[in-house]
Amino acid sequence: MLLRCAALALAATCLASAAVTRIEVIDRGDVPGYNYERIAAKAYFALDPQNPSNRIIRDIDYAPKNSAGQVEFSADLFVLKPRNPAEGNGAILFEVSNRGRKGLINMFNLGVSTYDPKAPGDFGDGFLMRRGFTLVWLGWQADVANEAGLMRMFAPSAKRPGNPITGTVRSQWIPEAKETEHNLGDRTHIPYPVRPGADDALKLTVRDSYEAAPRIIPRAEWKLARMVSGELVPDRGIVYYSAGFTPGKIYELVYESQDPTIVGLGPAGIRDIISFLKYENAGIIQLGDQSRFLKRAIGVGTSQSGRFLRTFLYFGFNKDEKNRKVFDGVWAHVAGGGRGSFNHRFAQPSRDGHPYMNILYPTDIFPFSDQPQTDPDTGLTDSILARAEQDNVAPKIFYTNSSYEYWGRSASLIHTSIDGKSDGGLSSNSRAYLFSGTQHGPGTFPPSKTVTANPANANDYRYLMRALLINMHNWLKDGTEPPASQIPQVSKGTLVAHTALAFPKLQSVTLPKRIQQAWRADFGPEFRSHGIITNDPPKLGRPFVTLVPQTDADGNELAGIRLPEIQVPLATYTGWNMRASHIGSPQEMYSMVGSFFPLPANKAARAATGDPRPSIAERYPNKQAYLQKIATAASQLEKDRFVLAEDLFALEQRASKQWDALAAK
């Protein structure tokens, strides 16, 4: 194929890959303190729409073509690599950016969160650099917020000359404060605009609660506009409502848009950049023969990005245009049982699904498990890995979930039968781990409480992530089996209906009455076959059975990987929290945040509140005895390969800090 080079201020690499046509380097420099190089670039792609590996991209036939009949797009690229590849460990660690951000360094290096890591303090303790990983990010999402530094894909829209492609889009939002205008995209993402000429059919509705019937807000009371310097300016992606949107209520606008972005180019771009780095002449990071050094690729995704990886596998993107395996290892973190809007017409990739946020988007949809299961209601038989196993490109997989994912992301569905009565569903090359007593993101101490009824969960699980990364890499590199799955199980009574939770009765604590449910949702007759939604909201059948981890008498979970804080508790840690009254709907769970309930300091404090949990003073005679138990628990976790020896001191220091804050109260 013909290659193109551009005259660049810094550099351009011209490539002979089937899909990656060129890479333009925008900025490069040293990584302070490490023999690493930082490269910011832009990658350019051209896909053959007739290649079988590209037929899985929804609406690829409606993409603009170049003179060679190929579909072109580009994406931001960011690389942190050893300057001498021979000093690396042979592994690409690719992070699927969560809404355009970079989270690897915060998660594994215990560093800061930044869009552009370059300063000496940005890289934490250098965990990933010290182990020689080549870190890679590529923009895959075209609608990320208009914010400098976010990773973005620049993709074409699907167009049909003379007959524009139109379709249904649903925007839903639940304000946490009074506001008069709201973006039609999720959060601050770029929305699909309302199609000109489609205004007459618009209906803005509001519901007081999940169960309530929607009410129509009269059309004369709101506009497609935004306020600029005191003047209303027309904007087909924003709703302006002078009366104000009320916190805690559910607002929806279902509308028609046109010219949808071809979002399936996102997973295709990730597929092709990884294959390029593994198999082709990787000029952007080459020192000598680079192909001798990059032998393995691990794909890591957190939350939205973990669901992306489950979707990536489901559609068959782990096979490249030359039928080669892309990711050797896939790690879907806090994805629960979900997939998402990453490869259908008018998909909104940011939309997820929680008990009281982004309700009934195509996220928690069958299938959920690695292994084939048959849904008795629909007769469908399918699995996450059906295509990967058929193509002989199935990777080794980690599924890690916090406690929240069982309450708010239907996580039990990845390892139970369809009816929820038995365990199963995991592949022999998959491991699933519950991080007991944790919330969606790592907790911090002391915990905060701003928009939730209870203080947020303070349990920091990043030390588990560090050890599991080493386990994953050793599994790929030399076949060392990782630890067995650590999950709650129906057969052991550690996975139960949320109504059967043995949680202690604590003063002023309300348990959730409703958790996230995955529904048999009918989005229309062409959704599964062609990715076209015609029913939005969908028509609902029966919900699937979702279960939660059972707790001990303290309210801490019995199963999973139990960090020292859970084994030797000073508090109860949950995966759920409730909405604070000032943001509305206090009867509903707050998305992604857990709770922290300190134990009473002594017997008198326990008696004063009627707390059934033994107090700190009743459990531990002094700080030294407490810390000895912490050290014993941490040491066993290290022997079990769930924490690293280098992190034992940090675990003990964290416990010491919590004792000082809680034991004297």
N, C-alpha and C positions, 0 to 999 in steps of 0.2 A: 504494500500500500504506500501511497505518497505520504511523506512526513513533512511537517511544517515547522520552521523555526522562526522565532520572533526576535527582533533586536531588543535586548533588554538592558536595563541599567546595571543589573547585577549578573544574572546568568540565565541561560535556558538550556534545558536538556532535551534533545530530540530522541525519540524512542521508537523502537521497532516492535512494540507490543501490539497484539491484536486489538486492544481496546484503549489503552493509555497511549495517546498520540504525542503529548509533550507535557513537560513540567516546567513552569516558570518560577524561578527562585526570586522571592521578593526581599527576603532579609535572612541573614545567617550570622551566627556568632557563637561564642563560647558559652558553656554552661558553667557558671561560677563554682569553683571547688571540685569539678569533676572533669575528666578527660572526655568530655562529651561536646557535641555540636548541636546547636539549635537552628532549625531551618523552617522558615515560614514560606510557603509557596502556593501555587495554584496548579492543579492538575486538570488536564483536558482529556476528554474521552470521545470516542466515536464507536458506536455499536452497530453491528449488522443486525437489522431487525428480523432477518430470516434465520439467524442462528438459533437452533433449538433452545439454547440456554437463555436466549433473550425473549423467546415467545411467552415466557411467564410474566413479562412486564405488562401490566394492564395498559391498554390504549397505545402500545408501541406503534401500531399501524397508523395512528393519527398524528405521530410526531413529525415535525419538519425533517426533511432529508437533505444532506449535502449532495454534491455532484456525483459522489460515489454511491449514493443510496443509503448512507449511514446516518444515524441519529447522533447528534453532537450535544454535549453538555460539559460543564466544568464544575469544579468544587475547590474550596479552600483545603489546603494540606498543611499539616504541621508535624514535624519530626524532631525527636530528641534521640541522638544516636551516638554510640561510642566513636570517637575519632579514629581509633584503630579497630576495625571490625573484628580482628582476631582476639581482642580483649572482651568482646561481647559474649553472651551465652548462647547465641544462635537462634534466639527467639524474638519474634515481633510480638509486642504487647499492644494490641490495637484497642482503643476505647471508642465505642460507638457514642459519639457526643450526645449528652442529654440536653436537648433543646439548644444545641450549639455550644455548650460549655465543655470545659476540660476538668475532669474530676479525679483522674488517676493519681495525681501527685498528692492531693489532699487525702485520698483514701489510703494509699499504700505508703507514701513518704511521710504521712502525718504533717503535710505542709499546708500552705495557705491555698485558698481558692482564688485563682486568677485566670483571666482569659489569655494572658500572654506571659507565661513564666520566663523570666530572664534575670531578675534581680537575685542577689545572693540569698536572700531570705525566702525565696519562692519555692525552694526545692526540699524543704523539710529536712529529714535526716538522711536523704539520699538513698533510701532503701532500694529503689528500682535501679539506680545508677550503680550502686555497689554490686549488684547482681548481674549487671551487663545486659539488661533488656533494651531493645530498640523500641522506643515509644512512638506510636503513630496515631494521628487523628485525621479524619477526612470529613468535610461537610457533606451531609447526606439529606438534609432537610431544607427545603426551599422557602418555607414560611416562617423561619425563626424571626424573632423580634428584630426591629431595626436598631440594633445596638452594636457599637463598634467592638470588634474582637471576637464575636461569635462565629463559629464555623458554619459555613453556608454552602448549599448546592445551588447552582445556577442552571435551572432546567427549563426546557421548552414546555409549552402548553399543547394539549391535544386539540387539533383544529380540523374541521371538515369543511372544505371550501363550499360556499353556497348553502350550507346547512349546519350552522354552528352547533357544537356539542353542548347541550344544556343538561342540567340535573339538579337534584334536590340537595340542599345544604341545611343542616340544623345547627343553630347556635344556641347554646344554653349557658346561663351564668347564674351564680348565687352570690350576690354581693355580701361583703363582710362589713361594709360601712355605707352610709347614705351616699348616693352618687346620682348624677343626672345624665351621664352618658357612658356607654359601654361598647367596647370593641366587639365585633362579631366573631373574631378569631378567639381561640382558647388563650386565656391569660392576655399576654401582650403580643401574640403572634399575628402575622399578617393574614387577614381574612380573605376568603373568596367574596368579592363584592356582589351585591344584589344586582342581577341582570337588568339593564335598562329596559323598560317596558313591562317589567314583572311586578310593579308596585301594587297593582290593584288586588293581587292575591295575597298580599302580606297580612299576616295575623300575629301580633305580638301577644303572648299569653303569660299569665302569672299563676303560680300555685303557692298555697300557703305551706304545704308540706309534701313529702314524697307521695303520700296516699291521696291527697286532695285532687279534685278535678280542676283542670285549668280554666281560668277566666280570661276572656279577651279584653285587652286594653284598647279602648276606642282609637281608631286610626288617627283621628284629629288631634290626639293628645301627644303624639310622638312623631319624630322625623328621622330620616336618614341624614344625619348632620352632626357636626361637632362645633363647640364653641371656641372661637379664636378672637381674643381681645374684645370680648363682649359682643361679638357678632356670630350668628349661626352661619356656618359654611357647609354647603352640601358635601356629604361624604357617604358613599354607598357601602362602607364597611363599618359604620358606627351608628348606633341608635342613641338619639337624644330624647330624653323624657323629662320635661320640665318639672313634673310632680316629684320626680326622684325615685330611683329604685330602692326598695326597702331591704335592709340586711336580713339574710336568712330565707328569703323567698326565692322560688325557682322561676326564672324568666326564660322563655324560649321564643325564638323567631325561626320559623321554617320558611325557606325562600328558594328561589331559583337563581342559579348562577350559570356562567358559561365559560368555555375555554379552560378546562381543568388542567392544573399542573400534572405532569406525568411523574407522580411521586415514586413509582417503582424504579426509576432511574437511581434513586438513593441507594437501595441495597445492591443494585448492579454496579454502581461506582465503588462501593466498598469491596465487593467481590473482586473487581478488576484491579484495584490498587494493591490488594493483598497478593493476588496471583502474580502481579508484576514484580512485587518485591521478593517473592519467594522463587519465582521461576525465570524471570526475564533479566535483562541487563539493567539492574537497578542503579542507573547513573546518578540519581540524586543523592544517594548515600554510599557511593562506591569509593572504596580505597583498595585497589587491587581487584581481584575477582570476587565481587560481593556475593555471587551465588554460592560460593563455598561457605559462607558464614551465616546466612539467614536460612535456616532449615525448617523452622516451625513457626506457626502463627497461632496466637491465642486471641480470641475476640472476647472482650469484656464489655458488658453493658449493665448500667444501673437504672432501675425503675423503667421509665419509658424505653431506654436503650436495651434493657434486658428483655422487654417484650418484643422489641425490634429483632433481637437475635432469635427468639423463638419463632417469629414470623419469617425471618430470613431462612431458617431451616425448613419450615413448613412448606414454603413455596418452591424450594429447590435451589436457592442461590448459593449453596455451598459447593456447587459444581460450576467451574468456569467455562468459558467458550471452547476450551480444548479438553473438556471432560476431566479436569484435574480437581483434586480436593483443595478447597480454599482454606478454611480454618481447621487446624488439627485439634484445637480445643476451643470450646465455647463455654462462657461463664455468664449465665443469666442471673443477675443479682437483683433481689427484691422486685422481681417481675410477677410473682404470684402465679396464678394459672392463666394469665392473660397473653394475648397477642396484641394486635392493634392496627391502626389505620396507616399502613405503610405500603400498600399496593392495591388500591382500588380507586375508581373514579371519584373525584371531589373528596379524596381522603384528607382528613385533618390530622396529621401525624402527632400533634401534641395532645389530642384528646385521649384521656385514659378512662378510668372507671373506678368510682369509689362509692361508698354507701350514700354520700351526700355531696357528690361533685361529679360532673361529666357522666350523668346517668344515662344508661342504655345506648352508649356508642358501641360500635362493633369491636369490642375489646375482649370480653370474657365469652368467647364463642367456641363451640366444639370444633376440633378435638383439643384436649388439654394435656394428654399424656404422651410419652415416648412410644409406648406400645399400642397396637391397634385395639380399639374398643368400639363396641357397637351401641349406639343410642337406641334403646327400644322404642322411643317415641317417634323418631324420624326414620329409623332403619339405616342411618348412615354409619358406615364403618370407616375409621380414619385414625391417623396418629400424627404427632408432630414430626416424626422421623421417617414417615413413609417414603418420601421422595429421596431423602438422603441415603437411606438404606438400599433402596432400589438402584440408585446410581453408585453405590459403594463408596460414598464420600461422607458417611456419618462421622462426626467428630466425637471426641470424649467430652463429656458435659458435666459442669457443676451447676446445680440450682441451689442458690442460697437465698433464704428468706428470713426476714425479721418476724417477730410475733404479729406485727401489724398486717402482714400479707395474708394471714389466716383469717383475720377479722375483716379486712378491707380490700383484699385482692384475690380472694378465692383460691388460695395457695393449696388447699388440701386436694384439689382436683388433679394435681400433677401426680399424686401417688395413692389415689384410692380408685375403687371401682366406680362406675357411673352412678350406682345407687347409694354410694357412700357406706356400704355395709362391710367392705373388706379392703385390704391393702393391695397395692399393685400398680402397674403402669410405668415403672421406671425401666429403662434399658440397662443391660449389664454393663454398659460403658457410661452410665450416668451415676452421679452421686447427688443426693439432696441433703441439705443441712438446714435445720432451723437454728437460728441464733436466739436462744431462749431469753425471754424477758427483754426484748429490744423493740425499737420503733423503726420506721422506714429508713431514716438516716441515722448515722452515729449520734449518740447522745452526748451532752456536755454537762459537766458539774461545776457549779450548782445549776440546777434546772431552772428554766424560765417558765413564765405563765402569762401570756398576753391575750391570746384569742381562744384559749382552752379553759375548761372548767378546772382541770387539775394541772399541777406542774408537769412539764414534759419529761418523758423517760430520759434518764441520765446515763444509760448504759452505752459505752463506747465499744463497738464491736470491731473496730479497724484492726486490732491485733489478730483476730481470727482471720480476717481477709489476708493479712500478710503471710500467715502460715499456710493457708490454703493455696495461695499463689505458688508457693514453693512445691506443694504437693501436686498441683496441676502440671507445673513444668517438669517435675521429675517423672510424672506419669507419661508425658509425651517424649521426654528425652531418653529415658532408659527403661520404661515400662514398670516403674515402681508403683504398685497399686496405692491409691490414696486411702485414707481411713474410710470405713464403711459409712453409709448414710446414717445420719442422726436426725430422725424425724419422729413426730408423734404418730402413733399407729392405732388403728381401730382395734386390732387384735389384742393390744396391750392395755386398752382403756385409756390411752393418753391422747386420743383424738376423738372429740365428742361434739355433739350439738351444743351451740352456745347456751341453750337453755339448761343444759346439764352441767354447767360450769360449777365447780366446787369452790367458788371464790368466797373469802371471808366477808362478813357483814361489817363494813367500815362506816363510820359516822360521815354523813353527807356525801357518800360516794354512790353514784348511780351507774349501774351496769348498762351497756348498750342493749336495747331491746331489738334492734335490727342491724344485721351485718350485711356486707356485700353479697349479693346473689348473682350467680351466672344463670342467665335465662336461655331457654330455647327460643331464640329471637329470629323472626322472619323479616329480613331486610328487603325481600323481594325475590322474584323467581330467577333473576340473573346475577344475584350477588355472589354466590359461590362459584358460578361458572365464568362470569365476565367482570365481576367487581363493580356492578352497577346497582346502586341503592335506589329503590323506588318506594319503599316503606320506611319513613322516618318521622316520628319514632317507629320502631319495628313493632310488628305484631308478636305478642308473647304467648308462648306455650308454658309448660311447667318449668319451674326453676330446677337446676341441678342441685344436688345435695352438697352443701359446703359445711365443713367442720372446723373446730378450733382446738388448740392444745389445752389439755386438762391441767389444772393447777394443784399445788399442794395446799396445806392449811394456811400458809402465808399468802397465797395468791400468786406464787411464782410457779412457772411452768415446769412440769416434771420431765419432759422429753427435750431432745435437742442438745446442742453444745451449750453447756451451762458455764458461763464465765464465773470467776470467783465471787463476784457480787451476788450471783444467784445462788451459788452453793453455800455461801457464808453471808447471809443477807443482813443488811442494815435497813432494807426497804423492800417494798413490793414493787416490781417492775411489770408493767403491762404493755401490750401492743395497741391498746385502745385508749382514747380520751374523748371527752364530750365537748361540744361547742360551748363557748362562754355565752352567757345570756345576752351580752351587748352586741354580739354579731348575729343574733337571731337563731331560731331553731335549736335551742339548747337540748332538745330531746334526741338530737342526732349526733353521730360520731363526727369528730373532726378528722379530716383526712391526713393520714400519714404520721400522726403524732401519737405516742404512747403516754402512759401516766407513771408518776413516781410518788409512792406513798411511804414516807419514812416510818419505820417502826417507832413505837413510843420509847422514849429514852430509859424509862424505869417503870417499876410496877405501879407507882402512884399515878404516873401520867397515863398508863394503860387503863387503870381503873376509872380515871376521870372521864375518859371518852368511851368506855365500854369496848375497847379494842380487843378482839379475841386473840391477836397475835402476841406471843411472848415478847417482852421488851428487850432492848439491847442489853441492859444490865442483867437481865435474867438469863441471857444466852451466853454472854462472855464476861468473865470476871474482870478483865482489863484489856487495854489496847494490845498489849503484847500477846495475850492469848488469842485475840481476834486475828492479829496479823500472822500468827503462826498457822492458823487454819487457812487463811488466804494463801500463804506460801505453799502449803500442802496441796491445796486445790489447783493452784497455778502450775505446780511441778507435775501433777498428774496430767494436766492438759498438755504440757510440753511433751511428756512421754507418749501421749496419744497423738501427737503431731498436729494439735489444734492451735498451739501457740509456739512461738520460737523462744529459744533460750535467751536471746538478746532482749526480749521484751518482758521477761519475768520481773525485773526490777521496776519497770514502769507500771506493771499491774499492782505491785505491792505499794508503790508510791501513791497511786490513785486511791487505793483502799485506805491508806493512812490519812489522806486528805479528807475522805468522806467520814472516817471515824471522828476526826477532830471537829467536823461540822455538825455531826448528828448525835454522837454519843452523849454530849454534855447538855443537850437540850431537855 
